Structure formats: structure tokens, C-alpha cells
Amino acid sequence: MSTPDNRPLAIVTGASAGIGRVFCERLASRAHDLLVVARDGNRLEALKRELEERYQIQVEVFPADLTIDTDVSLLVARITQSPQLALLVNNAGFGTRGPLINTSPARQEAMLRLHTVAPMRLCMAALPVLLNNSHGAIINVSSVASFLFSAYNVNYCATKAYLTSFSEGLAAELAGTGVRVQALCPGFTRSEFHQRMEVDTGDIPQWMWMSPEAVVDASLASLDRGRAVLCVPGLRYKLLVMLLRVTPHWIIARVTRRHAEAM
């Protein structure tokens, strides 16, 4: 039986709901201790009680808003003091909707910090520990949106494109070290994400939706098999990404604008 001294540690941001919460459940079932990060401390405490009781592992609650540099710095310091670190899941994120000219500059800047600066800083903090152990992984939760651009959603696509490209470059940099990097690129996933954006999802066909469980299971299965850095869950989205790579940009612009205007 594993003990607190030899159990691997997984750090999950955006851990209180959706994909992040499922990552916590799956990793706890694999006998990982957890450091769970999100803004809502009460939800994290409830998650801690549930996972510790069910899986007999240890969960540390770390309330933080990763759009704030001070909170990121505190988490960076905590990561550097985690010799058992085996997996970092950069999952925290949010979306906005609307013409850039009408959106809050502060909100857009917060998205850029959360999707680009925070994951980069957390990766930099985790790498010395992972490389010292010659083992471990980083999962950066990006999106199928990283393969396109979209009117009324310009910064979400742009920041996710950064996260995918960053992950691919970092994976190449770490080749042969024993440390793996994955860019997880899901499509439409049932979670609180779209409700927080106040988006009507009724026009999105049912076949396009995936459960967070299916997304996380695909991610961990790909990581277990040592597959390529990109993980696109679901055959439908694998085919869509292949199509996006060869579709002329003017078609993407027209389709995404019409879709955004209809929502």
C-alpha cells in the first residue's frame, strides 16, 4: 500500500469543477496525492473531504486566483517545495464573448494572464522538480479553438493557440529527459464553462458535446501510452482538426462569424 512518503503528487488548477474536478478524481483513484487550486475555497474543501474519504489519499487545498500575479507567485513557491511532484495539470481558464471593442480590457487582460503567463510560470516552477526526478508530466489544457480563429472570441482562440504552441515547443525541448508534455485540446465539453459565459448552447448539436470524463480519460490514456504531445479527444474532433489545418482562412472567418452571431 502506498504511503504519504512515496505517493506521487499531482497539482491541478481549475480543480473545483468540470475537467479539473474529473482530473482530480481520476488521479486520486491512481493513488496520487493532490494539491487542488481554484478560486472557491469552499468548493475545494468539499472536494478534499470527498476524495480523502473515498481514496485514502491526501489533498491540500490552495485557493488562488491565477489572474493575479501575487497568487501565481505563491503557487510557484509551493510547487518548488514539492519533491514528490509527478504531474502538473494547467486547467484553469475561462472564455468571453462579444466584439473586442465592447469587452472589458481588464477581463481580456485577465484571460491573457490566465491562459499564457500563469501556465508558463507554473511550468517553469515544476520543471526543476520533474527533471531532478527524471520523470513526470505536464498537461496544459488548451482547446480545439487553438487551431482556428473566431470573430467575437478573438482572445480566447489566440491564448489557446499560444498554449498549444508552447506545449509543443516545450515537449521538443524536454525530449529524452523522461518528462513529458501534453497539450490537451478538447472540443465542446459539458461543464460550467459556457454557463459562466452566459452563452446559449441550444444551437450546438448534441453529437458535438463530450463529457469531462471522456476528455480526461482520453488525456490520461494518451499520456500512459507516451503518445504525441497533442491530444484531441474524440474522433469527431480529430477529424475537425485535420480539416481545419487545410481549410482556407477566409472560410474559417466566415463560418465562425456566422456561428458567433447566431449564439
C-alpha positions in Angstrom: 0.0 0.0 0.0 1.3 3.5 -0.8 2.1 5.9 2.0 2.2 9.7 2.1 6.0 9.5 1.7 6.0 7.6 -1.6 2.8 8.7 -3.2 3.2 10.9 -6.3 1.8 14.4 -6.1 -0.5 15.9 -8.8 -1.2 19.7 -8.9 -4.5 20.6 -10.7 -5.6 24.2 -11.3 -9.2 24.9 -12.0 -9.9 21.9 -9.8 -13.3 22.7 -8.4 -15.5 21.8 -11.5 -15.6 20.3 -14.9 -12.4 18.8 -16.5 -10.3 19.9 -13.5 -12.5 18.1 -11.0 -12.5 14.9 -13.1 -8.7 15.0 -13.3 -8.7 15.1 -9.5 -11.0 12.1 -9.2 -9.1 10.1 -11.8 -5.7 10.9 -10.3 -6.9 10.2 -6.7 -8.1 6.8 -8.0 -4.5 6.2 -9.2 -3.2 6.9 -5.7 -1.9 10.4 -6.3 -1.9 12.9 -3.5 -3.3 16.2 -4.8 -2.8 19.9 -4.5 -6.0 21.4 -5.7 -6.2 25.0 -6.9 -9.2 27.2 -7.7 -10.8 30.5 -6.6 -13.6 29.0 -4.5 -12.1 27.7 -1.3 -15.3 26.2 0.0 -15.7 24.0 -3.1 -12.1 22.9 -2.8 -12.7 21.9 0.8 -15.7 19.8 -0.2 -13.6 18.2 -2.9 -10.9 17.5 -0.4 -13.3 15.7 2.0 -14.8 13.6 -0.7 -11.5 12.5 -2.3 -9.7 11.8 1.0 -12.7 9.7 2.3 -13.1 7.8 -1.0 -9.5 7.2 -2.0 -7.5 7.4 1.3 -5.1 10.0 -0.2 -4.1 13.4 1.0 -5.5 16.6 -0.6 -4.1 20.1 0.0 -6.4 23.0 -0.7 -4.8 26.0 -2.3 -7.4 28.8 -3.0 -5.9 31.2 -5.6 -6.9 33.4 -8.5 -4.3 32.8 -11.1 -5.2 36.0 -13.0 -3.4 37.8 -10.1 0.4 37.8 -10.1 0.7 37.6 -6.3 -1.4 34.4 -6.2 0.6 32.9 -9.1 3.8 33.7 -7.2 2.5 32.0 -4.0 1.7 28.8 -6.0 5.1 28.9 -7.7 6.7 28.9 -4.3 4.6 26.0 -3.2 5.5 24.0 -6.3 9.2 24.5 -5.8 8.8 22.8 -2.4 7.1 19.7 -3.8 9.8 17.0 -4.3 7.0 14.3 -4.9 5.6 16.3 -7.8 4.8 13.9 -10.7 2.1 15.8 -12.7 1.1 19.4 -13.2 -2.3 20.0 -14.9 -2.8 23.6 -16.0 -6.5 23.6 -16.4 -7.8 26.9 -15.1 -9.4 29.0 -17.8 -12.5 31.0 -18.9 -14.0 32.4 -22.0 -15.6 35.6 -23.1 -17.9 36.5 -25.9 -18.5 39.7 -27.9 -16.7 42.2 -30.2 -13.4 43.1 -28.7 -14.3 46.8 -28.8 -17.2 46.2 -26.4 -15.4 44.0 -23.9 -13.7 44.9 -20.7 -10.0 45.5 -21.1 -9.4 44.2 -17.6 -11.3 41.0 -18.4 -9.3 40.4 -21.6 -6.0 41.1 -19.8 -7.1 38.6 -17.1 -7.7 35.9 -19.8 -4.3 36.5 -21.3 -2.6 36.2 -17.9 -4.6 33.0 -17.0 -4.1 31.2 -20.3 -0.5 32.2 -21.1 1.5 33.8 -18.3 0.2 31.6 -15.4 0.8 28.2 -17.2 4.2 29.3 -18.3 5.3 30.3 -14.8 3.9 27.2 -13.2 5.7 25.1 -15.8 8.9 26.9 -15.1 8.4 26.2 -11.4 7.6 22.5 -11.9 10.4 21.7 -14.4 13.4 21.6 -11.9 11.5 19.1 -9.7 10.4 16.9 -12.6 13.8 17.0 -14.3 15.5 16.2 -11.0 13.3 13.1 -10.8 13.8 12.3 -14.5 10.1 11.5 -14.6 6.7 13.2 -14.7 4.4 15.2 -16.9 2.7 18.5 -17.6 -0.7 18.6 -19.1 -1.8 22.0 -20.5 -5.5 22.1 -21.1 -5.8 24.0 -24.4 -8.7 23.7 -26.9 -9.7 22.8 -30.4 -10.1 26.5 -30.6 -6.3 26.8 -30.7 -6.4 25.5 -34.3 -8.7 28.3 -35.6 -9.6 32.0 -35.0 -13.0 33.4 -34.4 -14.8 36.7 -34.6 -16.3 37.7 -31.2 -13.9 35.3 -29.5 -10.6 36.6 -30.6 -8.5 36.4 -27.4 -9.8 33.0 -26.4 -8.6 31.4 -29.6 -5.4 33.4 -29.6 -4.4 32.4 -26.0 -5.2 28.8 -26.6 -3.1 28.9 -29.7 -0.2 30.1 -27.6 -0.8 27.3 -25.1 -0.8 24.6 -27.7 2.3 26.0 -29.4 4.0 26.5 -26.1 3.3 22.9 -25.2 4.7 21.6 -28.5 7.9 23.6 -28.1 8.4 22.6 -24.5 7.8 18.9 -25.4 10.5 19.2 -28.0 12.8 20.9 -25.6 12.4 18.1 -23.0 12.8 15.1 -25.4 14.9 12.4 -23.8 14.6 13.8 -20.2 11.8 11.5 -19.1 9.5 14.5 -18.6 6.5 14.6 -21.0 4.3 17.5 -22.0 0.7 17.2 -23.4 -1.5 19.9 -25.0 -5.0 18.6 -24.3 -7.3 20.1 -26.9 -11.0 19.2 -26.2 -14.0 20.5 -28.2 -17.3 21.3 -26.6 -17.3 19.8 -23.1 -20.2 19.7 -20.7 -19.2 21.8 -17.7 -19.8 25.2 -16.1 -17.7 26.9 -18.8 -20.4 28.0 -21.2 -22.9 28.9 -18.4 -20.3 31.3 -16.9 -20.0 32.9 -20.4 -23.8 33.2 -20.4 -23.9 31.5 -23.8 -27.0 29.8 -25.1 -25.7 26.3 -26.1 -29.1 25.1 -27.5 -27.9 25.5 -31.1 -24.9 23.3 -30.7 -25.7 19.8 -32.0 -25.8 17.1 -29.3 -23.2 15.0 -31.2 -20.6 17.7 -30.7 -20.6 17.5 -26.9 -18.3 15.3 -24.9 -18.4 14.6 -21.2 -15.5 15.8 -19.0 -14.9 12.2 -18.0 -14.4 11.2 -21.7 -12.0 14.1 -22.2 -9.9 13.3 -19.1 -9.8 9.6 -19.8 -8.6 10.3 -23.3 -5.9 12.6 -21.9 -4.6 10.1 -19.4 -4.7 7.2 -21.8 -2.7 9.1 -24.3 -0.2 10.1 -21.6 0.1 6.5 -20.4 0.9 5.3 -23.9 3.5 8.0 -24.4 1.6 9.4 -27.4 2.5 12.6 -29.2 2.2 15.9 -27.4 -1.2 16.8 -29.0 -4.3 15.0 -27.5 -7.5 15.8 -29.3 -10.3 13.7 -27.6 -13.0 12.2 -29.8 -12.8 11.0 -33.4 -15.1 13.8 -34.5 -12.7 16.4 -33.2 -9.6 14.7 -34.6 -11.3 14.9 -38.0 -12.3 18.5 -37.4 -8.7 19.5 -36.6 -7.4 17.7 -39.7 -10.0 19.7 -41.7 -9.1 23.0 -40.1 -5.4 22.6 -41.0 -6.3 22.6 -44.7 -9.3 25.0 -44.8 -8.7 28.4 -46.3 -8.7 31.2 -43.7 -11.5 33.1 -45.4 -13.8 30.1 -45.0 -13.0 29.9 -41.3 -13.6 33.6 -40.8 -17.0 33.4 -42.5 -18.2 30.3 -40.7 -17.0 31.4 -37.2 -18.5 34.8 -37.6 -21.9 33.4 -38.6 -21.8 30.9 -35.7 -20.9 33.6 -33.2 -23.6 36.0 -34.4 -26.2 33.2 -34.1 -25.3 32.4 -30.4 
